[in-house]
């Protein structure tokens, strides 16, 4: 397989996953500097819930980590349209 730099994209900054069979959630994320350098990552098992709650918890955990590190200005991205809509309407 041939990969070029033109097709490479940064990975999602935070993500949640949900296994419906086990009803278990997992959240993970990364924080990158303005120049895309990796600063830190996290991963947590969160117990029962659903896919939307997993996305919310991933965002919350990422924001808590950023706040703990003292960052005042951030750009937060999500691929979960329902979460973006919810945040925009709150």
Secondary structure, DSSP 8 states (H G I E B T S, - for coil): ----GGG-----SEEEEEETTTTEEEEEEEEE-TTS-EEEEEEEEEES--HHHHHHHHHHHHHHHHHHTT--------S-HHHHHHHHT-
